[in-house]
Amino acid sequence: MKLGDKVKVIKLHRNKEMNLWGGYDDVTVFLNQAATITNHYDKGQLCEKFGLEFDDDWIQITRERTGLIFSKEQLEMIL
């Protein structure tokens, strides 16, 4: 996986994540959503994470509110 690749989220670690204001957002909205990889955080094979920009604007706002990044095993490539 690299920058610009299209992916979809297939797995979550938790159903809720803390947002910028200390509340919690339901992150199950990310499941099966299409996104583009915009950031790659590589701290070795075990810590490889990706920042995504979602195609759906509302889903993208939720991602920005939570700052959530995704690991490789949470994503599936879209061909």
Backbone hydrogen bonds in HBPLUS format (Angstrom, degrees):
<---DONOR---> <-ACCEPTOR-->    atom                        ^
c    i                          cat <-CA-CA->   ^        H-A-AA   ^      H-
h    n   atom  resd res      DA  || num        DHA   H-A  angle D-A-AA Bond
n    s   type  num  typ     dist DA aas  dist angle  dist       angle   num
A0005-ASP N   A0002-LYS O   3.13 MM   3  5.83 163.5  2.16 141.1 143.0     1
A0004-GLY N   A0037-ILE O   2.87 MM  33  5.19 177.2  1.87 146.0 146.9     2
A0037-ILE N   A0005-ASP O   2.99 MM  32  5.58 159.5  2.03 155.8 162.2     3
A0078-ILE N   A0006-LYS O   2.91 MM  72  5.42 163.7  1.94 140.2 136.0     4
A0007-VAL N   A0035-ALA O   2.89 MM  28  5.44 163.9  1.92 151.3 156.4     5
A0035-ALA N   A0007-VAL O   2.86 MM  28  5.44 149.7  1.95 159.4 161.5     6
A0008-LYS N   A0076-GLU O   2.85 MM  68  5.40 145.2  1.97 146.7 158.3     7
A0076-GLU N   A0008-LYS O   2.92 MM  68  5.40 146.1  2.04 151.6 162.1     8
A0032-ASN N   A0009-VAL O   2.71 MM  23  5.16 163.5  1.74 158.7 156.3     9
A0010-ILE N   A0074-GLN O   2.80 MM  64  5.52 165.1  1.82 149.0 153.9    10
A0027-VAL N   A0015-ASN O   2.85 MM  12  5.49 155.0  1.91 138.4 145.6    11
A0017-GLU N   A0025-ASP O   3.07 MM   8  5.57 153.5  2.14 150.1 157.3    12
A0025-ASP N   A0017-GLU O   2.89 MM   8  5.57 165.4  1.91 160.3 160.0    13
A0019-ASN N   A0023-GLY O   2.77 MM   4  5.52 159.7  1.81 140.5 145.7    14
A0022-GLY N   A0019-ASN O   3.13 MM   3  5.53 168.4  2.14 119.5 120.8    15
A0020-LEU N   A0065-ARG O   2.95 MM  45  5.70 130.6  2.20 144.1 157.1    16
A0030-PHE N   A0027-VAL O   3.07 MM   3  5.79 168.7  2.08 119.0 122.3    17
A0031-LEU N   A0028-THR O   3.18 MM   3  5.61 151.0  2.26 110.7 117.9    18
A0033-GLN N   A0030-PHE O   3.08 MM   3  5.45 154.6  2.15 139.6 135.3    19
A0055-ASP N   A0034-ALA O   3.15 MM  21  6.02 168.3  2.16 144.6 144.9    20
A0036-THR N   A0053-GLU O   2.89 MM  17  5.28 157.3  1.94 138.7 144.2    21
A0053-GLU N   A0036-THR O   2.89 MM  17  5.28 154.0  1.96 148.2 156.9    22
A0038-THR N   A0051-GLY O   2.85 MM  13  5.56 163.3  1.88 145.3 150.5    23
A0039-ASN N   A0051-GLY O   3.28 MM  12  4.52 154.7  2.35 125.4 121.5    24
A0051-GLY N   A0039-ASN O   2.92 MM  12  4.52 159.6  1.96 118.0 124.8    25
A0041-TYR N   A0049-LYS O   2.84 MM   8  5.05 165.0  1.86 145.6 149.4    26
A0049-LYS N   A0041-TYR O   2.88 MM   8  5.05 165.9  1.90 146.4 151.2    27
A0047-CYS N   A0044-GLY O   3.06 MM   3  5.49 146.9  2.18 113.3 122.8    28
A0050-PHE N   A0070-PHE O   2.61 MM  20  5.13 150.9  1.69 147.3 157.9    29
A0070-PHE N   A0050-PHE O   2.87 MM  20  5.13 170.2  1.88 150.5 149.3    30
A0060-GLN N   A0056-ASP O   2.98 MM   4  6.25 153.5  2.05 150.9 159.2    31
A0061-ILE N   A0057-ASP O   2.96 MM   4  6.27 151.1  2.05 149.5 156.7    32
A0062-THR N   A0058-TRP O   3.16 MM   4  6.48 155.3  2.22 144.8 150.8    33
A0063-ARG N   A0059-ILE O   3.00 MM   4  6.35 151.0  2.09 146.4 154.7    34
A0064-GLU N   A0060-GLN O   2.94 MM   4  6.23 154.4  2.01 150.4 157.0    35
A0065-ARG N   A0061-ILE O   2.91 MM   4  6.15 152.2  1.98 148.3 156.2    36
A0066-THR N   A0062-THR O   3.10 MM   4  6.29 148.4  2.20 145.6 152.8    37
A0067-GLY N   A0063-ARG O   2.77 MM   4  5.65 138.9  1.94 143.0 154.7    38
A0074-GLN N   A0071-SER O   2.97 MM   3  5.48 155.3  2.03 115.3 123.3    39
A0075-LEU N   A0072-LYS O   3.16 MM   3  5.49 164.0  2.18 112.6 117.6    40
